[in-house]
Amino acid sequence: MLESAQPQRMARWPGINAAPAARAGSPGCGDGYDESWMQMKLGSGEPAAGPWQVMAVDAFAALVVEVEGRPPRRPWVLAVDGRSGSGKSTLAALLQRAVPASAVVHTDDVAWHHSFFDWEALLVEGILKPVHAGESVRYQPPGWCAQGRPGAIELPAGLALLIVEGVGASRTEAMPWIDCAVWVQSDLDAAERRGIARDGGSEEAVRFWHEWMAAEVAFLARQRPWDRARLIVSGSPQLPHNRETELVVAPALQKTTLPRTNL
């Protein structure tokens, strides 16, 4: 757990404050398949996923989390990746509620006041390696120390599941310590509206969004994390579903075997 509340991404830089945005939309209901692929505006190099199916959160968790089959002494490690504003945090929270003895680490906390995307060593050395050794974690990233942010990222020993959530959570440098990855595919325009609203909706939020996206687009085009995902979750779903208990899901874009380590 974190001893202090997770800050919005803009709070990495002094003088930028943002209030969290309320969750949009109300639960609906429905099931079935969407045989016509969603018409999303996607980022550079990202293929459209589909067909889409409504799936219960519990059923989805059973496909991406192998609690009983995990290596001894450590939790199963799941990466929830996707573009900014895609719905990654919402998915991570749903999975945490669905799987007992689970915890979430946000890459925004690891990278806070450090770097947009040059934080892979912090995640691996500060979080993933100790978790793989079966140890509890109390990690204060360097940005926290430099900026006087109180508290630390804390994880108890004995977890069944660790969810790493954020843009680049399944980056190639971290994959030797990741058991499974999922990708949240979203419409770029919808993600931009959500992201700017989340960061306060001000002119400064708009400016920061475009500064961030210039780095994010290039980073994801190089990394192609969608190719490593076991399943794809829609962050801009068109099928009616209950947002509290169901997801809209598509098969993997690539049939790949994820690297594994039993450390």
N, C-alpha and C positions, 0 to 999 in steps of 0.2 A: 504494500500500500504506500501511498504518498502521504507524508506528514503535512504537506500543504496542497491546496487545490491545484489541479492542472491548469496552467495559464493558457490563454489563447495564443496562437502562434505569433501574432504580432507583438506580444509582450516580450519577445526575445530582445527587443530594442527599447531602450529607455524613452519615455515620453509618449509611447503608443499604448493606449488603453482600449480594451474592447470588452463589451458585455456579451455573455453567451446568448445566442439566439434561441428562441423557443422552437420546439420541434414542429414542423409544418405537417398539415394533413391529419386526417382522422382515420381510424381503422375501418377497412372495408372487409368484404368477405368474397370468397370465390375460390375456384380451383381449376385445374386443367392445364392444357398446354397452349402456348402461343406458337403456332407453326410458322407464322410470318415474323421474321427477325425484326426487332425494334429498329426504328429509324432514328438512331442516335447520332449526334455529331461527336465523333471520336477524335482522339489525339493522333499525332503522327505515328504511323506504323502499327496502330492497334487495330486488329481485325474485329469485326462485329461478331459477337457471340450469339448462340442460339442453337436449337429452339429453346424457348423459355418455359419453365414449369413452376407452378406454385408448390412449395415444399414446406412442411412444418420445420420450425427451428430445431426441434429435437431430432428429427430425421436427418437434417443437414449436419448437425453436430456429430451424429453417428458415422457419417461418411468422411469427415475430415479430422476427427479426434479419435485416436485409438488408445483410450486410457488403459484398457486391460493389456494391450500389447506393447505398451511403452517399455523402454529399457528400465532396468531396476535403478532405484535410488533417485530418479529425477522425473520431472513432469514431461508430458508431451508438449512440444513447442510448435505453436501454430502461428504463422504470419498472416495478418490481414492487411493486404496491400491495395492500393488504388490511388487515383488522382485526388488532389485536394478538393474537398467539398463533395466527395462521391458518396459518403455514407459509411465510411470505415468504422468510425467510433460507434455508430448505432449498431452495426453488425457485431462488433467486439462486445458491446454491452449485452446484446441478446445472447451471445454464446456464453458469456460469463454467467449469466443467470441460468442457462440451461445445463451447465456442467458444474457439479459441486467441486469444491476445493480448487477453484481456478482464480487466476489473477490476470490483469492487463497491464502491460507496459506500453506507454505511448512514445514513439520515437521523437515527437515534439519535446517531450521532457528530457530525453537523452541529449538532444541537440540544442537545447535552450541556450540562447546567447553564445552559441559556439559556431555553427556553420549551417547553411541550408542543407547540404548533402555530404559534407566531409566529416561524417560521424560514425562510420562503420566500426572503427577500432573501439570507440566508446561503448557501443552496443555489445560487441563481441567480448571485450575484456571486462567490462563493468557488469554485464548482465548475463550473457549467454554462457560464458565459460564457467562461472561459479554455479549457475543453475545446472549445467551438465555434470558438474562434480557433486551434485546433491547438496550443495550448501545453501544456506539462507543468504539473502543479498541485502546489503545496505550501501547504496551507491549514491554518492553526490557528484554528479557530472561537473566538469571544470567550469562551465558557465555559471552554475549555481554558486560555486565558491567565489568566482570573480565578481559576481553581482550581489553577493550577500543574500542569496535566496535561502531561507531556512528549510530544514527538513532534508529528506533524501528519498530516493526510490527504494522501497523496501519490499522484499518478497520472502515469505517464510519458507523453510524447508518443508517437504512433504506435500507440495502441491501436486494435483493430478494434471493440471493444464496451465501452461503459460501462453497467453495471447500477446504477441508483439504486433502493435497496430500503428500504421503510419505510412506515408509515402516512402517507398523504399524499404519497407519491413522485410520483403523477400529479396533484397538486393543480393547479387551473386556472392559478395564477400561474407554474408551472414549465412548462406544456405547450408554450409557444413554443420551448422548448429540448429537448423530448422527442420522439423519433421514433415511438415505439410504447409502449403501456402494456398491462399485463395485470393482472387482478384475481384475487386468491386468495379464493375464497368458502369460508367455514367455518362450522360450527355454533358458535353463541355459547357454549354450555356447554362444549363440547370445547376451544374456544380459551381460555376462562377457566381451565380445569384446567391446560392446558399453560403458559399465561402465568404463573400463580401458582407452579407447580412450577419454571419457568425462573428465577424471581426468588427462589427459596429456600424457598418454602412456609411462611414464618413468618406470624404475625399481622400484622406490618408489611407483608409482601408482599401480603396480602389487602387491608389498608387502602389501600395504594398502588394496587393494581389498580383498586379501585372509584373512587378519586380520578381516576386516569387515564381510566377508561372514561367517566366523566361528561363529560369534555372530548372524548374521541374520538367518542362517539356523536353529539354535537351537530355536531362538525366534519365528520364523514362525511355526515351528513344534509344539510348545506349543500352540500358539495362533490360528492356522488354520483360518485365516481371510477369505479365499475363501469360507468357509461354511456360512459366513454372507452376502455374496454378492448377490444383486438382479440380476445382470447380470455380465457376464464375457466378457472382451474385450481382443482380441489377441494382444499381443505385438510382435508376430512373425508371422504375417499373411501370408497365402499362397494364399488366394483368391485375384485376381486382384481387385483393388479399388482405388478411388481417395483419397489420404492421407490427402488432405485439407478439404474434405467435407464428407467423409465416414469412417466408422469403420467396423471391422470384429468382430462380437458379437456372443456369445453363451448363452443358458439359464443358470439359476442359478444351481449350483451343489447341493444345499440343498434347500428344500422348508421350509424356516424359517420365522418367524415373527420378524421383528427388534424391539428392545425395543425403546420406544418413551417417550419423556417428553415434556410437554407444558410449561415448565418454561419460 
